[in-house]
């Protein structure tokens, strides 16, 4: 994760040059869906960076939303094609290991997170968003985008 206010690679991903919005006249439904996914991912990355910046400025421990941080981390990791070990959730959420494990259990019971054992090392457990949770995250970001709620620099020309 970088400290840049906008992740230029995120804004150029999924075939959307420089994060420009696709015009309705030129866009196919697949292009529009890709643009929504791309912009949703940019929002998730921006949100994670904003939360880290807030923590740097106001100090750790004042604000806490570990479940949301975990979901954002898993969402962005899936987009990068990365596997997330359950042990790294504490770092992602900036909480003690026991808190991250507790939230992972709550999210697993709710059907939001799925756990699977590492096939090469049975001691490791990998976690990811369930298919339903991934769809909810995409729908959440799509609604933010269509309601005009995205941060202004996301989806604009840099």
C-alpha positions in Angstrom: 0.0 0.0 0.0 1.3 3.4 -0.9 0.8 6.8 0.8 -0.2 8.5 -2.5 -3.6 10.1 -2.4 -4.6 8.3 -5.5 -3.3 5.0 -6.7 -2.7 5.6 -10.4 -2.5 1.9 -11.2 -5.9 1.4 -9.6 -7.3 4.2 -11.7 -5.9 2.7 -14.9 -6.9 -0.9 -14.2 -9.5 -3.0 -15.9 -9.1 -1.2 -19.2 -10.2 2.2 -18.0 -7.5 4.6 -19.2 -6.6 7.0 -16.4 -9.8 6.2 -14.6 -11.9 8.2 -17.0 -15.6 7.5 -16.9 -16.9 5.6 -19.9 -19.5 7.5 -21.8 -22.9 5.8 -22.0 -23.0 6.1 -25.8 -19.7 4.3 -26.2 -19.8 1.8 -23.4 -21.0 -1.8 -23.6 -22.6 -3.3 -20.4 -19.3 -5.2 -19.8 -17.3 -1.9 -20.1 -19.7 -0.2 -17.7 -19.5 -3.1 -15.2 -15.7 -3.2 -15.5 -15.6 0.6 -14.9 -17.8 0.2 -11.8 -15.6 -2.6 -10.5 -12.5 -0.6 -11.2 -13.8 2.6 -9.5 -15.1 0.5 -6.6 -11.6 -0.9 -6.1 -10.1 2.6 -6.3 -12.5 3.7 -3.6 -11.6 0.7 -1.4 -7.9 1.5 -1.8 -8.5 5.2 -1.1 -10.6 4.4 2.0 -7.8 2.2 3.4 -5.2 4.9 2.8 -7.5 7.5 4.3 -8.1 5.4 7.4 -4.3 5.0 7.8 -3.7 8.7 7.4 -6.4 9.5 10.0 -4.6 7.1 12.4 -1.3 8.7 11.7 -2.7 12.2 12.4 -5.0 11.5 15.3 -3.1 8.6 16.8 -3.8 4.9 17.0 -6.8 3.5 19.0 -9.1 6.5 18.7 -11.0 5.1 15.8 -11.7 1.4 15.2 -13.7 -0.5 12.7 -11.8 -3.8 12.4 -14.5 -5.7 10.5 -14.7 -3.0 7.8 -10.9 -2.8 7.5 -10.8 -6.6 7.1 -13.4 -6.5 4.4 -11.6 -3.7 2.5 -8.3 -5.6 2.8 -9.8 -8.9 1.5 -11.6 -7.1 -1.3 -8.5 -5.3 -2.5 -6.4 -8.5 -2.1 -8.8 -10.5 -4.3 -8.5 -7.8 -7.0 -4.7 -8.2 -6.8 -5.0 -12.0 -7.0 -3.4 -12.3 -3.6 -4.1 -14.9 -1.0 -4.5 -13.6 2.6 -3.4 -15.6 5.6 -5.6 -15.2 8.6 -2.6 -14.2 10.6 -2.2 -11.0 8.5 -5.7 -9.7 9.3 -4.4 -8.1 12.5 -2.0 -6.0 10.5 -4.7 -5.1 7.9 -7.1 -4.0 10.6 -4.4 -2.5 12.9 -5.7 -4.4 15.9 -4.3 -7.1 18.2 -4.1 -10.6 16.7 -6.8 -11.9 19.1 -9.2 -9.1 17.9 -8.6 -9.9 14.3 -9.2 -13.6 14.9 -12.4 -12.9 16.8 -13.7 -10.7 13.9 -12.7 -13.3 11.4 -14.8 -15.8 13.3 -17.7 -13.5 13.5 -17.4 -12.7 9.7 -17.1 -16.4 9.0 -20.2 -17.3 11.0 -22.1 -14.6 9.1 -21.0 -16.1 5.8 -19.0 -13.0 4.8 -15.6 -14.6 5.0 -14.5 -18.1 4.0 -11.5 -19.9 5.5 -9.5 -22.6 3.9 -6.4 -24.5 5.0 -3.2 -24.0 3.0 -2.7 -27.2 1.0 1.0 -27.1 1.4 1.1 -26.1 5.1 -1.8 -27.3 7.3 -0.8 -24.8 10.0 -1.7 -21.8 7.8 -5.3 -20.7 7.1 -6.2 -18.4 4.2 -9.3 -16.2 4.2 -11.2 -14.5 1.5 -14.6 -12.9 1.0 -17.4 -15.3 0.2 -18.9 -14.9 -3.3 -22.0 -13.3 -1.7 -19.8 -10.8 0.2 -17.8 -10.0 -2.9 -21.1 -9.2 -4.7 -22.3 -7.1 -1.8 -19.0 -5.1 -1.8 -19.3 -4.5 -5.5 -22.9 -3.5 -5.1 -22.0 -1.2 -2.2 -19.3 0.6 -4.3 -21.5 0.7 -7.4 -24.2 2.5 -5.3 -21.7 4.9 -3.9 -20.5 5.7 -7.5 -24.0 6.0 -9.0 -25.1 8.2 -6.0 -22.1 10.5 -6.6 -20.5 9.6 -3.2 -17.0 8.7 -4.4 -14.1 10.9 -3.3 -13.7 13.6 -6.1 -10.3 12.5 -7.3 -11.3 8.9 -7.9 -12.5 8.4 -11.5 -11.2 11.8 -12.6 -8.3 12.5 -14.8 -5.0 12.8 -12.8 
